[in-house]
Amino acid sequence: MAEFNDRSSTISLLLTRRSAKARDLVAPGPSDAELATILQAAARVPDHGKLAPWAFVVIRDRAAFAALLQRLYRADKPEAGRMELEAMTVFAEQAPVLVALVSTPKEGKIPLWEQQLSTGAAAQNLLLATHALGYVGNWLTAAPAFLPGIAEALGHPGGRLAGFFFLGTPKGPLEERPRPELATVVSNWPG
């Protein structure tokens, strides 16, 4: 097994990854080849039982996706107004690249919680690989992720949306957000 020797750049990558607002991501976004690399990295996560309890859906036709979101939103909220429906279109059209991550747990001996954690790890690997290739990602759940029928409409009946990943280039410099002080999130046992 080959050993990865560039530890300092790996640590730098981990310490500098951050999100940008989806609405602030512009072209260029990852090419198809780069997106394939991102998704390959995203799939290399801990996965007890080798179940692949997640699936990636690359959303290519944004107009059709906007129409789908509007249809599902209207079915869930028949009284929805024009502005609510327009918000679905705005959501669908953000950033150059859009990937949905669906949690698809399998029945059996592997606990659901472990499968959900694997999905979360796939999400983080997706964001890290995006960052490693020089792009920025934004992981959003928002209202569209909770629309009844969204997982089925994306080809995964019984699944649940872990979120939408908007990928691209930020319009401008990213500001660092506050991070927790380690003393507030790390403890020793026994104390």
N, C-alpha and C positions, 0 to 999 in steps of 0.2 A: 504494500500500500504506500503510495506516494505521500510524503508529509508536506503540508502546506507551510512554506517558509516565510511568508510575508505577514508575520503576526502584527507588526505595528500598523500596517495599512488596514488590516481587518479590525483592529481595535478602533482606529480612527473612523472607519466606516460606521461601526456601531455607535460611537460617541457623537457622530455628526448627523445621523439620520433624523429627519424631521418631516413633518407633513406641511403641505401648503393647502390653502382653500381650493376646492375643486374649481370654483368659478375663476380663480386666478391662474389656472394652468392653461398654457397655450402650446401651439406647435413650436418645435417638433415634439412628437411623442415617440415612444419606442416603435421601431420598425417591426415588421412581422417576425424577422429573425431574432431581434432583441426581445420581443414579447415571448417568443418560444423559449428563449433562455431564462427569462424571468419566471415563466410558469414551470419550467423544469426545476429551477431552484426552489420554487414554492412547494413543489411536490416532495422535496427531500426533507421531510420532517419526521419526528418520532411518530410511529403509527403501530401501536400494539396490535398484533394480530394481522398486520399487513392488509387492512381493510380498505384503505383509501376512503375514509368517511367524509369526503369532501369532493367537490367538482368545481371546475372553473368554466365560466361561460363568457366568451369574448363577444361583446355586443358590438356588431359591425354596423347595422342599419339603425342609426339613431332616430330617424323619423318614425320607423316602425316601432321602435322601443317606446318612444314618446306616446304614440297612439295606444300601445299596449298599456302603459301606465295610466293614461287617461281613462281607458275602458275599465280597467280594474278599479281605479279610484271611484269612478262614477257608479260602478256596481256596488261598491262598499258604502258610498255616500251619495245616494241619488239626489240629494239636495245641494250637491257641490256647485259652487259658483264658478264663473269664468276665471277668476284669479287663481283659485285652487287648481283648476285644470291646467292653466298656463304654467303654474309652478311645476307640474309634472313634466312639461316639455322642457322648461329651463333645466331641471334636474338631469334629464336624459341627454341634453346637448352639451354638457360641460366637458372640458378637457378633450384632448385628441384621442385618447384611448380609454375604453371602459371595460372592466372585467367584473363580473359578478362571481362571488364565492358562495357556494351553496353547501351547507352542512347536510351530509347524507348518511347519517348513522345507520349501522347495520345491526339487526337483531342478533343476539348470541351472547357469548360469555364475556366479551369485552364491555366494560361499563360505558354507559352513554357519556358520562363526564370525561373519560379518557378520550373518547372520539371527538367530543367538542373541543377539548384542549388541543388535539391534533389539528383541528380546523383553525383554531387561533394561531397555532404555530405556522400553518400554511400562509395565513394572512401576513404574519410578520415577515416570513421569508420573502413573500411577494414584494413587500415594501422595501426590504433590505436589498433585494436584487435590483429593484427599480433604482434605488439610490446608487448602488454600485455602478450602474451603467450611465449615471449622470443625469437622471431624471428625478422627478419628485412625484410622490403618490399621496392620495388622500383616501382614507378608508371611511366611508359614510354608510350608516344604516339609514337613517331618516325614514320618513313615512313610506316611500316606495318599497323598502325592505320588508315591511309588515303588511303589505296589501294581501288580502286573501287571494290565493291562486297564483301568486308571483312565481314561486318555485316550480309549480306545474307548468306555467306558461313558458318558463325557461328550460323545460325538458327534464325536470327532476321532481316528479310527484313524490310527496312524502318528505321532501327536503325542506330546509329552512334557510332563508338568506342570512348569511353571516355578515354580508355587506357588499357594497359596491366600491370598486377601486378605480379611481380616476387617476390617470397617469399622463404626465406631460412635463413641460418646462415652465417654471414660474415666471410670471410677468416681470418681477423685480426681485431684489434681495429678500431673503426670508429672515424674519426676526425670530430670535430664540425665545421660546416661551419658558416660564418658570418650571423648574424640575424639582422634585422632592429632595429635601436634604436627606442623605442616607441615614442619618441618625433617627429620622422619623419613620423609616420603613425597614430598617435592619435591626435585628436583635440577636442575642446569643443565648443559647440554651445549653446547660443551665446558666442562668443569669449570674 
